[in-house]
């Protein structure tokens, strides 16, 4: 059994996340973790642990008031490990203890980091850790310039560190109590959190490529697609939120600068982070739909974010354009996309769509008209995309609905396709080549 498991890196990655979630749930269910000294209940603890480990941000209780210092420390550790990747963290522990990292472990790390090869994987792990800690430290210092004057020296430093890690890992947990609504027009806080989210969502391999190649035209195709589609989504999202919400109650009283800043922040956070500076409940339905689309797309591969990923979206969009132009092959930046990549992208999109539609149907039936369907769909996509912003219904959901969200958060982080490959790996059949058959489509 163990030998078979070692030969199945995707399944090991999935199981390692489950182990992290279970351990976190056990710790958060302790009386010492709750501010009132009473257990929160294992389901709620498991939900919170899943949300933190899968860097989502959906909560069943206010993080600032529900948890003690112990509970908050557990949550931020879960966020950090979940953001970097369980196997990356275990590799760090092994290196600290001078333990040898074998071939099997390297294959598992390769799977979790989406690296092309196991060669140089330890250098990649060291880079990921150094880069993450450096960015989080800089983010904490910038946030401290605002949080220390507002909360005092000790709390200001702790708040800065917590929110910097939460932002870079695209988690969206806050310990202020109302996310970042008190800083809706604060340029420093908005831009620091936004940049941390963007950096965490681009993917570690992209920054390695940028460091080595320097210029955009010299970057790999993967990096070009990630950067260009990320920029496009940020721009489209900002314009959409600004035009829809310009005169809405959500941005009432804000200056033009504040509205632009809020629109940009929503465009950034909607893709995978979970923070908010404006009242989500007051947003127009058009913005809600835009947010759902951005959440579903999510961040980029080998990053701290979820969703179907920008590259998946980019490949499918480019393939659609190629078909409309009458081209037989998908082309991006004068490069032909391999057929396997296109099929994998279609598989990820199909699985993601199926999970969202199926889950929304079940929760709608379970809750029996208690919530608006748009709010339920919003919650589901937020869980699947590991985003964490909510229309305020999370805590009021039934136990069964919370379990469905837990499964979605888990699948959104480890990847539905990854789990599927891991489970079905031992059931692969010998490939048989059949004759072609024609089907009329469209």
C-alpha positions in Angstrom: 0.0 0.0 0.0 2.8 2.4 1.0 4.8 1.5 -2.1 1.8 2.2 -4.3 1.2 5.5 -2.5 4.8 6.6 -3.1 4.3 6.1 -6.8 1.3 8.4 -6.8 2.5 12.0 -6.1 -0.9 13.7 -6.9 -2.7 11.5 -4.3 0.1 12.2 -1.7 -0.3 16.0 -2.2 -4.1 15.7 -1.7 -3.7 13.5 1.4 -1.1 15.9 2.9 -3.5 18.8 2.6 -6.2 16.7 4.3 -3.8 15.8 7.1 -3.0 19.5 7.6 -6.8 20.4 7.7 -7.6 17.6 10.2 -4.7 18.6 12.5 -5.8 22.3 12.3 -9.4 21.4 13.1 -8.4 19.4 16.2 -6.4 22.4 17.5 -9.1 25.0 16.7 -11.7 22.9 18.4 -9.8 23.1 21.7 -11.4 25.5 24.3 -8.1 27.4 24.5 -8.6 28.4 20.9 -12.0 30.2 21.5 -12.2 33.5 23.2 -15.2 32.4 25.3 -13.4 29.3 26.5 -15.9 26.9 24.9 -15.4 24.6 21.9 -16.7 26.0 18.7 -17.7 22.5 17.5 -15.7 20.2 15.3 -17.6 21.0 12.1 -17.0 24.8 12.5 -13.4 24.1 13.5 -13.0 21.8 10.4 -14.6 24.5 8.2 -12.2 27.2 9.5 -9.2 24.9 9.2 -10.1 24.0 5.6 -10.6 27.7 4.8 -7.2 28.6 6.2 -5.3 25.6 4.9 -6.9 26.1 1.4 -6.2 29.9 1.7 -9.9 30.7 1.1 -11.1 33.1 3.8 -14.7 32.0 4.2 -15.6 32.1 7.9 -18.4 30.8 10.2 -17.3 33.2 13.0 -15.6 36.6 13.1 -11.9 35.8 13.2 -11.1 38.9 15.3 -13.6 38.1 18.1 -14.0 34.3 18.0 -10.4 33.2 18.4 -7.8 33.7 21.1 -4.2 34.5 20.3 -3.6 30.7 20.2 -6.4 30.3 17.7 -5.2 33.1 15.5 -1.6 31.7 15.6 -3.0 28.3 14.4 -4.9 30.0 11.6 -2.0 32.0 10.3 0.3 28.9 10.4 -2.3 27.0 8.5 -2.4 29.9 5.9 1.3 30.0 5.6 1.7 26.2 5.1 -1.3 26.0 2.8 -0.1 29.0 0.7 3.5 27.7 0.2 2.3 24.1 -0.1 2.5 21.2 2.4 5.3 19.4 0.7 7.4 22.6 0.4 6.9 23.2 4.2 7.9 19.6 5.0 11.0 20.0 2.8 11.9 23.0 4.8 11.6 21.0 8.1 13.7 18.2 6.6 16.4 20.6 5.5 16.4 22.2 8.9 17.0 18.8 10.5 19.7 17.9 7.9 17.5 15.1 6.5 18.1 13.9 3.0 15.2 14.6 0.5 14.9 11.5 -1.6 13.7 10.9 -5.2 10.1 10.2 -4.1 9.9 13.4 -2.1 11.3 15.4 -5.0 8.6 13.9 -7.3 6.0 15.0 -4.9 7.3 18.5 -4.6 7.5 18.7 -8.4 3.8 17.8 -8.5 2.8 20.4 -5.9 4.9 23.2 -7.4 4.0 22.4 -11.0 7.7 22.3 -11.9 8.7 20.9 -15.3 11.4 18.6 -13.8 12.7 17.3 -10.5 16.1 18.6 -11.4 17.0 21.6 -9.2 13.7 21.1 -7.2 15.5 21.8 -3.8 16.8 25.1 -5.2 13.2 25.9 -6.2 12.0 25.1 -2.7 14.6 27.4 -1.1 13.7 30.1 -3.6 10.0 29.8 -2.8 10.6 30.1 0.9 13.1 33.0 0.6 10.9 34.9 -1.9 7.7 34.4 0.1 9.2 35.5 3.5 10.9 38.5 1.9 7.8 39.8 0.2 5.7 39.2 3.4 8.3 41.1 5.4 8.2 44.1 3.1 4.4 44.0 3.1 4.3 43.9 6.9 6.7 46.9 7.1 4.5 48.9 4.8 1.3 48.0 6.6 2.9 48.8 9.9 3.2 52.4 8.9 -0.6 52.5 9.1 -1.5 49.8 11.6 1.0 50.9 14.4 -0.5 54.4 14.7 -4.0 52.9 14.7 -3.5 50.0 17.0 -0.4 50.7 19.0 3.1 49.2 18.7 2.5 45.6 19.7 -0.9 45.1 18.1 0.1 47.1 15.0 3.1 44.8 14.4 1.1 41.7 14.9 -1.7 43.0 12.6 0.8 43.9 10.0 2.4 40.5 10.0 -0.9 38.6 10.0 -2.5 40.6 7.1 0.7 40.5 5.1 0.9 36.7 5.2 -2.9 36.5 4.7 -2.7 38.7 1.6 0.4 37.1 0.0 -1.1 33.6 0.5 -4.3 34.9 -1.0 -6.2 33.8 2.1 -8.3 36.9 3.0 -8.5 36.3 6.7 -8.5 39.5 8.8 -8.3 40.2 12.5 -9.5 43.7 12.4 -13.1 42.5 12.4 -14.6 44.1 9.3 -11.9 43.2 6.7 -10.4 46.5 5.3 -13.6 48.6 5.1 -12.0 51.2 7.5 -9.2 51.7 4.9 -11.4 52.0 1.9 -9.6 55.2 0.7 -6.2 54.5 2.2 -3.8 54.3 -0.7 -0.9 52.6 1.2 -3.1 49.8 2.7 -5.0 49.2 -0.6 -1.9 49.1 -2.8 0.2 47.1 -0.3 -2.5 44.4 0.1 -3.2 44.5 -3.7 0.5 44.0 -4.7 0.8 41.2 -2.1 -2.2 39.4 -3.6 -1.0 39.9 -7.2 2.5 38.6 -6.3 1.1 35.6 -4.5 -1.3 34.9 -7.4 1.3 35.1 -10.3 3.1 32.0 -9.3 6.7 31.4 -8.1 7.9 30.1 -11.5 7.0 33.4 -13.1 9.2 35.4 -10.8 12.1 33.0 -11.4 11.6 33.5 -15.1 11.5 37.3 -14.7 14.6 37.3 -12.6 16.5 35.2 -15.2 15.2 36.7 -18.4 14.6 40.4 -17.3 12.7 41.4 -20.5 9.1 40.4 -21.4 10.0 39.3 -24.9 12.5 36.8 -23.5 10.2 35.2 -21.0 8.7 31.7 -21.4 5.3 31.3 -23.0 3.9 30.4 -19.6 5.1 33.6 -18.0 3.8 35.7 -20.9 0.4 34.1 -20.7 0.2 34.5 -16.9 1.3 38.2 -17.0 -0.7 39.3 -20.0 -4.0 37.6 -18.9 -3.6 38.7 -15.3 -3.2 42.3 -16.5 -6.1 42.0 -18.8 -8.4 40.6 -16.1 -7.3 43.3 -13.6 -8.0 46.1 -16.2 -11.4 44.6 -17.3 -12.4 44.0 -13.7 -11.5 47.5 -12.6 -13.4 49.1 -15.4 -16.4 46.9 -14.8 -16.6 47.6 -11.1 -16.1 51.3 -11.6 -18.8 51.7 -14.3 -21.3 49.5 -12.4 -20.7 50.8 -8.9 -20.0 54.5 -9.6 -23.4 55.7 -8.3 -24.3 52.7 -6.2 -24.7 52.6 -2.4 -21.5 50.5 -2.1 -19.4 53.5 -3.1 -21.6 56.2 -1.7 -19.6 59.1 -0.3 -16.3 58.1 -1.9 -14.3 60.6 -3.9 -13.3 59.8 -7.5 -9.9 58.6 -6.3 -11.6 56.4 -3.7 -13.9 54.9 -6.3 -11.1 54.1 -8.6 -9.0 52.6 -5.7 -12.0 50.5 -4.6 -12.7 49.3 -8.1 -9.1 48.2 -8.6 -9.0 46.6 -5.1 -12.2 44.6 -5.9 -10.7 43.5 -9.2 -7.6 42.2 -7.4 -9.3 40.6 -4.5 -12.1 39.0 -6.5 -9.8 36.7 -8.3 -8.6 34.8 -5.2 -8.0 36.8 -2.1 -11.1 37.5 -0.1 -10.5 40.9 1.4 -13.0 43.7 0.8 -13.0 47.5 1.3 -16.6 48.1 0.4 -19.8 46.4 1.6 -20.3 43.4 -0.6 -24.0 43.2 0.3 -24.6 46.6 -1.2 -23.0 45.8 -4.6 -25.2 45.8 -7.7 -26.1 42.5 -9.3 -23.9 43.3 -12.3 -20.9 43.5 -10.0 -21.8 40.3 -8.3 -21.8 38.5 -11.7 -18.5 40.1 -12.6 -17.1 38.9 -9.3 -18.3 35.4 -9.8 -16.6 35.2 -13.2 -13.3 36.6 -11.8 -13.5 34.2 -8.8 -14.0 31.2 -11.1 -10.9 32.1 -13.2 -8.8 32.7 -10.1 -5.0 33.0 -9.9 -2.2 31.3 -11.8 -0.5 27.8 -11.5 2.2 27.3 -8.9 0.8 30.2 -6.9 -1.0 30.6 -3.6 -4.4 31.1 -5.3 -7.2 28.9 -6.6 -9.7 28.8 -9.4 -9.3 27.2 -12.8 -6.3 29.4 -13.3 -5.5 32.2 -15.7 -3.5 29.9 -18.1 -6.6 27.6 -18.4 -8.7 30.6 -19.2 -6.1 31.9 -21.6 -5.7 28.6 -23.5 -9.5 28.2 -23.9 -10.1 31.8 -25.0 -7.2 31.6 -27.5 -8.6 28.3 -28.8 -12.0 29.8 -29.2 -10.5 32.7 -31.2 -8.5 30.3 -33.3 -11.6 28.3 -34.2 -13.5 31.4 -35.1 -10.6 32.4 -37.4 -10.7 29.0 -39.1 -7.3 27.9 -37.7 -6.7 24.2 -36.9 -4.3 24.9 -34.1 -4.4 27.2 -31.0 -1.7 29.9 -31.1 -0.6 32.3 -28.4 2.3 34.7 -28.8 3.3 33.0 -32.1 3.5 29.6 -30.4 1.3 26.6 -31.0 -0.3 25.2 -27.9 0.1 21.3 -27.6 -3.1 19.3 -28.0 -2.6 17.8 -24.5 -2.6 21.2 -22.9 -5.8 22.2 -24.6 -7.5 18.9 -23.5 -6.3 19.4 -19.9 -7.6 23.0 -19.9 -11.0 21.8 -21.2 -11.0 19.0 -18.5 -10.3 21.6 -15.7 -13.0 23.9 -17.0 -15.5 21.2 -17.3 -14.8 19.7 -13.9 -15.0 23.2 -12.3 -18.2 24.1 -14.1 -19.8 20.7 -13.1 -18.8 21.2 -9.4 -20.2 24.7 -9.3 -23.5 23.9 -11.0 -24.0 20.6 -9.1 -23.1 22.2 -5.7 -25.4 25.2 -6.3 -28.2 22.9 -7.1 -27.7 20.9 -3.9 -27.4 23.8 -1.6 -30.4 25.5 -3.1 -32.4 22.3 -2.4 -31.0 21.9 1.1 -31.6 25.5 2.2 -35.2 25.5 0.6 -35.4 29.2 -0.4 -33.7 30.6 2.7 -31.2 32.5 0.5 -31.2 34.1 -2.9 -29.8 31.8 -5.6 -27.3 34.5 -6.7 -26.0 34.6 -3.1 -25.6 30.8 -3.0 -23.8 30.8 -6.4 -21.6 33.6 -5.1 -20.7 31.5 -2.0 -20.0 28.4 -4.0 -17.7 30.0 -6.6 -16.0 31.8 -3.7 -15.3 28.5 -2.1 -14.2 26.7 -5.3 -12.0 29.6 -6.3 -10.5 29.7 -2.7 -11.5 33.4 -2.7 -13.3 33.9 0.5 -15.5 37.0 -0.1 -19.1 36.4 0.9 -22.6 37.9 0.7 -22.9 37.2 4.4 -24.6 33.8 4.4 -21.7 31.5 5.4 -22.5 31.3 9.2 -26.2 30.8 8.6 -25.8 27.8 6.3 -26.9 24.4 7.4 -24.3 21.8 8.4 -24.7 19.8 5.2 -24.2 23.0 3.1 -21.1 23.8 5.1 -19.8 20.3 4.3 -20.3 20.9 0.6 -18.4 24.2 0.9 -15.6 22.4 2.7 -15.3 19.9 -0.2 -15.3 22.7 -2.7 -12.5 24.6 -0.8 -10.5 21.4 -0.7 -10.9 20.6 -4.4 -10.3 24.3 -5.3 -6.9 24.2 -3.5 -5.6 20.7 -4.5 -7.3 20.8 -7.9 -10.2 18.6 -8.9 -8.1 17.2 -11.8 -5.2 16.4 -9.5 -7.4 14.5 -7.1 -9.0 12.7 -10.0 -5.7 11.7 -11.4 -4.5 10.5 -8.0 -7.6 8.4 -7.4 -7.8 6.9 -10.8 -4.0 6.4 -11.2 -4.2 2.7 -10.3 -7.1 2.1 -12.6 -5.5 3.2 -15.9 -6.3 0.9 -18.7 -4.0 0.0 -21.6 -4.6 2.6 -24.3 -6.6 1.3 -27.3 -6.7 3.2 -30.6 -10.1 3.1 -32.1 -11.2 4.3 -35.6 -12.4 7.8 -35.9 -16.2 8.6 -35.6 -17.9 11.8 -36.7 -20.2 13.9 -34.5 -22.0 17.0 -35.5 -21.5 19.8 -32.9 -22.6 23.5 -32.8 
